[in-house]
Amino acid sequence: MFDDLPPDLDRLHTMWLQRIDAKIAALARRQTEEERGRRNRPAPPEWIIELGIGERRPPLQIHTGDCHMAGKRHRPVDRDEARRLLATGFKACGHCRPDSLLGITDLSSNPALTAAAAR
């Protein structure tokens, strides 16, 4: 039978230690790369608008940037655009409540805004 291991104990120990050292170094490199990736990951946008399906992809809802209820199709918007879109009648996500975070309360009670949103 073919046996590629050395016949003496000293070389077996050395070989075993080299394998362990190599594995430790590989795991340390991987952990360093993962940490670097987490540090360099861009921050999520503060606000996003969920987009519909189709060629024109109409905007559907406003979300906070880290809302897990937002669909796959979305684009970032700044604070002013999020406020403007909510004020013109776009729906706010019921989960993350961007309207409350932006200080916009009960737009449905304003008849002028309700009529503008109906158009």
Summary of the structure (lengths in Angstrom):
residues: 119
radius of gyration: 28.0
end to end distance: 84.9
largest distance: 90.8
contacts: 270
relative contact order: 0.11
helix: 47%
strand: 14%
